[in-house]
Amino acid sequence: MRLLLFLMFIAVPLIELALLIKIGEVIGILATVGLVIITAVIGVSLLRMQGVMALRKAQESLQAGRPPIDSVVEGVCLLVAGAFLLTPGLLTDSVGFLLLVPQVRSAIARWAFAKLQQSGGVDIRTFGGGGGPRRPPPGPGAGPGAAPADRQPPGPVIEGEFTETETGPEEPSEEPAKDKPRTGTGGSPWRK
């Protein structure tokens, strides 16, 4: 971790400075400054287009009932690419432009997801139709939590029967009346 911080805050700026000096000697100072500005402008416009496409892809995944893992990792790559493209320098611009290539982002997404799965630190749960067409809600008589007939609920199912019984009036106790829950017929405070 210390090596990474060293590279980020000391080595990268020194390399950028050396590159800018060398390129300034070859093409001139104004051309070098213009090159840095042009790469930033082009990078930001490409970043905006790629970001809209990544957002659209995430929305499509969510509507299909799939987790948008690739889209989230690609969004993080685009965020890093934007930071690199806005940082003055040609090395960071090169890395930023590399992160704008969809195949590179997809490869990074697959690698990151594989690392997360190996570490055991990922648990993906989806809500919704599971990738198929949207189904209408269960028919009449099915409870609000009932699953459609073609889909089994997760986990074990425990079936049973119950009978609702009336309980007699409550026996008086020593507790003051103001602390007792308000009850109607029966012992439940929810019945009226």
RORORO-713771 format. One record per residue (C-alpha): x, y, z; residue in one letter; residue number from 1. Coordinates in steps of 0.25 Angstrom, whole numbers. Layout:
% residues N
xx: X; yy: Y; zz: Z; r: A; k: NUM
...
% end
This chain:
% residues 192
xx: 0; yy: 0; zz: 0; r: M; k: 1
xx: 11; yy: 9; zz: 3; r: R; k: 2
xx: 18; yy: 7; zz: -10; r: L; k: 3
xx: 4; yy: 10; zz: -17; r: L; k: 4
xx: 3; yy: 23; zz: -10; r: L; k: 5
xx: 18; yy: 26; zz: -13; r: F; k: 6
xx: 15; yy: 24; zz: -28; r: L; k: 7
xx: 2; yy: 32; zz: -28; r: M; k: 8
xx: 7; yy: 44; zz: -21; r: F; k: 9
xx: 22; yy: 45; zz: -24; r: I; k: 10
xx: 26; yy: 36; zz: -36; r: A; k: 11
xx: 15; yy: 39; zz: -45; r: V; k: 12
xx: 16; yy: 55; zz: -44; r: P; k: 13
xx: 31; yy: 54; zz: -46; r: L; k: 14
xx: 29; yy: 45; zz: -58; r: I; k: 15
xx: 19; yy: 55; zz: -64; r: E; k: 16
xx: 28; yy: 66; zz: -61; r: L; k: 17
xx: 40; yy: 60; zz: -69; r: A; k: 18
xx: 31; yy: 56; zz: -80; r: L; k: 19
xx: 25; yy: 70; zz: -82; r: L; k: 20
xx: 39; yy: 76; zz: -81; r: I; k: 21
xx: 44; yy: 66; zz: -92; r: K; k: 22
xx: 32; yy: 68; zz: -101; r: I; k: 23
xx: 33; yy: 83; zz: -99; r: G; k: 24
xx: 48; yy: 83; zz: -104; r: E; k: 25
xx: 43; yy: 75; zz: -116; r: V; k: 26
xx: 31; yy: 82; zz: -121; r: I; k: 27
xx: 31; yy: 95; zz: -112; r: G; k: 28
xx: 25; yy: 100; zz: -100; r: I; k: 29
xx: 12; yy: 106; zz: -106; r: L; k: 30
xx: 10; yy: 93; zz: -114; r: A; k: 31
xx: 12; yy: 85; zz: -101; r: T; k: 32
xx: 2; yy: 93; zz: -93; r: V; k: 33
xx: -8; yy: 92; zz: -105; r: G; k: 34
xx: -6; yy: 77; zz: -106; r: L; k: 35
xx: -10; yy: 76; zz: -91; r: V; k: 36
xx: -22; yy: 84; zz: -93; r: I; k: 37
xx: -27; yy: 77; zz: -105; r: I; k: 38
xx: -25; yy: 63; zz: -99; r: T; k: 39
xx: -33; yy: 68; zz: -87; r: A; k: 40
xx: -45; yy: 74; zz: -95; r: V; k: 41
xx: -45; yy: 61; zz: -104; r: I; k: 42
xx: -45; yy: 52; zz: -92; r: G; k: 43
xx: -56; yy: 59; zz: -85; r: V; k: 44
xx: -65; yy: 59; zz: -97; r: S; k: 45
xx: -62; yy: 44; zz: -99; r: L; k: 46
xx: -64; yy: 42; zz: -84; r: L; k: 47
xx: -78; yy: 48; zz: -85; r: R; k: 48
xx: -82; yy: 39; zz: -96; r: M; k: 49
xx: -77; yy: 27; zz: -90; r: Q; k: 50
xx: -83; yy: 30; zz: -77; r: G; k: 51
xx: -97; yy: 32; zz: -83; r: V; k: 52
xx: -95; yy: 18; zz: -90; r: M; k: 53
xx: -91; yy: 12; zz: -77; r: A; k: 54
xx: -103; yy: 17; zz: -70; r: L; k: 55
xx: -112; yy: 12; zz: -81; r: R; k: 56
xx: -106; yy: -1; zz: -80; r: K; k: 57
xx: -108; yy: -2; zz: -64; r: A; k: 58
xx: -123; yy: 2; zz: -66; r: Q; k: 59
xx: -125; yy: -9; zz: -76; r: E; k: 60
xx: -119; yy: -19; zz: -67; r: S; k: 61
xx: -127; yy: -14; zz: -55; r: L; k: 62
xx: -140; yy: -15; zz: -64; r: Q; k: 63
xx: -136; yy: -29; zz: -68; r: A; k: 64
xx: -135; yy: -33; zz: -54; r: G; k: 65
xx: -120; yy: -35; zz: -54; r: R; k: 66
xx: -110; yy: -29; zz: -45; r: P; k: 67
xx: -102; yy: -17; zz: -52; r: P; k: 68
xx: -88; yy: -22; zz: -47; r: I; k: 69
xx: -81; yy: -19; zz: -60; r: D; k: 70
xx: -88; yy: -6; zz: -61; r: S; k: 71
xx: -84; yy: -2; zz: -47; r: V; k: 72
xx: -69; yy: -6; zz: -50; r: V; k: 73
xx: -69; yy: 1; zz: -63; r: E; k: 74
xx: -75; yy: 14; zz: -56; r: G; k: 75
xx: -63; yy: 13; zz: -46; r: V; k: 76
xx: -53; yy: 12; zz: -58; r: C; k: 77
xx: -60; yy: 24; zz: -64; r: L; k: 78
xx: -59; yy: 32; zz: -52; r: L; k: 79
xx: -44; yy: 28; zz: -51; r: V; k: 80
xx: -42; yy: 31; zz: -65; r: A; k: 81
xx: -49; yy: 45; zz: -63; r: G; k: 82
xx: -39; yy: 48; zz: -52; r: A; k: 83
xx: -27; yy: 44; zz: -60; r: F; k: 84
xx: -32; yy: 52; zz: -73; r: L; k: 85
xx: -34; yy: 65; zz: -64; r: L; k: 86
xx: -20; yy: 63; zz: -58; r: T; k: 87
xx: -10; yy: 71; zz: -66; r: P; k: 88
xx: 0; yy: 62; zz: -72; r: G; k: 89
xx: 2; yy: 52; zz: -84; r: L; k: 90
xx: 4; yy: 39; zz: -76; r: L; k: 91
xx: -9; yy: 41; zz: -68; r: T; k: 92
xx: -16; yy: 45; zz: -81; r: D; k: 93
xx: -11; yy: 32; zz: -87; r: S; k: 94
xx: -17; yy: 24; zz: -75; r: V; k: 95
xx: -30; yy: 31; zz: -76; r: G; k: 96
xx: -31; yy: 29; zz: -91; r: F; k: 97
xx: -28; yy: 14; zz: -89; r: L; k: 98
xx: -39; yy: 13; zz: -78; r: L; k: 99
xx: -49; yy: 19; zz: -89; r: L; k: 100
xx: -47; yy: 7; zz: -97; r: V; k: 101
xx: -60; yy: -2; zz: -94; r: P; k: 102
xx: -52; yy: -15; zz: -96; r: Q; k: 103
xx: -42; yy: -11; zz: -86; r: V; k: 104
xx: -53; yy: -7; zz: -76; r: R; k: 105
xx: -60; yy: -20; zz: -78; r: S; k: 106
xx: -46; yy: -28; zz: -76; r: A; k: 107
xx: -44; yy: -20; zz: -63; r: I; k: 108
xx: -59; yy: -22; zz: -58; r: A; k: 109
xx: -57; yy: -37; zz: -61; r: R; k: 110
xx: -44; yy: -37; zz: -53; r: W; k: 111
xx: -49; yy: -29; zz: -41; r: A; k: 112
xx: -62; yy: -38; zz: -40; r: F; k: 113
xx: -53; yy: -51; zz: -40; r: A; k: 114
xx: -45; yy: -45; zz: -29; r: K; k: 115
xx: -57; yy: -42; zz: -21; r: L; k: 116
xx: -62; yy: -56; zz: -23; r: Q; k: 117
xx: -49; yy: -62; zz: -19; r: Q; k: 118
xx: -49; yy: -53; zz: -6; r: S; k: 119
xx: -63; yy: -57; zz: -2; r: G; k: 120
xx: -67; yy: -43; zz: 0; r: G; k: 121
xx: -78; yy: -42; zz: -11; r: V; k: 122
xx: -92; yy: -47; zz: -9; r: D; k: 123
xx: -102; yy: -43; zz: -21; r: I; k: 124
xx: -116; yy: -43; zz: -19; r: R; k: 125
xx: -126; yy: -39; zz: -29; r: T; k: 126
xx: -141; yy: -34; zz: -28; r: F; k: 127
xx: -150; yy: -36; zz: -39; r: G; k: 128
xx: -153; yy: -45; zz: -51; r: G; k: 129
xx: -140; yy: -51; zz: -52; r: G; k: 130
xx: -137; yy: -47; zz: -66; r: G; k: 131
xx: -150; yy: -52; zz: -73; r: G; k: 132
xx: -162; yy: -44; zz: -77; r: P; k: 133
xx: -169; yy: -37; zz: -66; r: R; k: 134
xx: -181; yy: -46; zz: -60; r: R; k: 135
xx: -194; yy: -41; zz: -56; r: P; k: 136
xx: -196; yy: -41; zz: -41; r: P; k: 137
xx: -202; yy: -54; zz: -35; r: P; k: 138
xx: -217; yy: -57; zz: -37; r: G; k: 139
xx: -228; yy: -55; zz: -27; r: P; k: 140
xx: -227; yy: -62; zz: -14; r: G; k: 141
xx: -212; yy: -62; zz: -14; r: A; k: 142
xx: -206; yy: -54; zz: -3; r: G; k: 143
xx: -198; yy: -41; zz: -5; r: P; k: 144
xx: -185; yy: -50; zz: -2; r: G; k: 145
xx: -189; yy: -61; zz: -11; r: A; k: 146
xx: -180; yy: -66; zz: -22; r: A; k: 147
xx: -185; yy: -68; zz: -36; r: P; k: 148
xx: -188; yy: -83; zz: -39; r: A; k: 149
xx: -176; yy: -85; zz: -48; r: D; k: 150
xx: -166; yy: -80; zz: -38; r: R; k: 151
xx: -162; yy: -87; zz: -25; r: Q; k: 152
xx: -159; yy: -78; zz: -13; r: P; k: 153
xx: -145; yy: -79; zz: -8; r: P; k: 154
xx: -142; yy: -87; zz: 4; r: G; k: 155
xx: -150; yy: -98; zz: 11; r: P; k: 156
xx: -165; yy: -97; zz: 11; r: V; k: 157
xx: -172; yy: -101; zz: 24; r: I; k: 158
xx: -187; yy: -104; zz: 22; r: E; k: 159
xx: -197; yy: -105; zz: 33; r: G; k: 160
xx: -211; yy: -101; zz: 37; r: E; k: 161
xx: -216; yy: -92; zz: 48; r: F; k: 162
xx: -229; yy: -89; zz: 55; r: T; k: 163
xx: -233; yy: -76; zz: 60; r: E; k: 164
xx: -239; yy: -77; zz: 74; r: T; k: 165
xx: -245; yy: -67; zz: 83; r: E; k: 166
xx: -239; yy: -65; zz: 97; r: T; k: 167
xx: -247; yy: -61; zz: 109; r: G; k: 168
xx: -247; yy: -47; zz: 115; r: P; k: 169
xx: -234; yy: -44; zz: 122; r: E; k: 170
xx: -233; yy: -46; zz: 137; r: E; k: 171
xx: -230; yy: -33; zz: 144; r: P; k: 172
xx: -216; yy: -31; zz: 149; r: S; k: 173
xx: -209; yy: -22; zz: 158; r: E; k: 174
xx: -203; yy: -13; zz: 147; r: E; k: 175
xx: -209; yy: 1; zz: 146; r: P; k: 176
xx: -219; yy: 2; zz: 134; r: A; k: 177
xx: -212; yy: 12; zz: 127; r: K; k: 178
xx: -200; yy: 3; zz: 124; r: D; k: 179
xx: -209; yy: -8; zz: 118; r: K; k: 180
xx: -211; yy: -9; zz: 103; r: P; k: 181
xx: -224; yy: -5; zz: 98; r: R; k: 182
xx: -231; yy: -18; zz: 94; r: T; k: 183
xx: -245; yy: -21; zz: 88; r: G; k: 184
xx: -250; yy: -35; zz: 88; r: T; k: 185
xx: -239; yy: -45; zz: 90; r: G; k: 186
xx: -225; yy: -43; zz: 96; r: G; k: 187
xx: -218; yy: -37; zz: 84; r: S; k: 188
xx: -216; yy: -22; zz: 85; r: P; k: 189
xx: -218; yy: -22; zz: 69; r: W; k: 190
xx: -232; yy: -26; zz: 70; r: R; k: 191
xx: -243; yy: -16; zz: 72; r: K; k: 192
% end
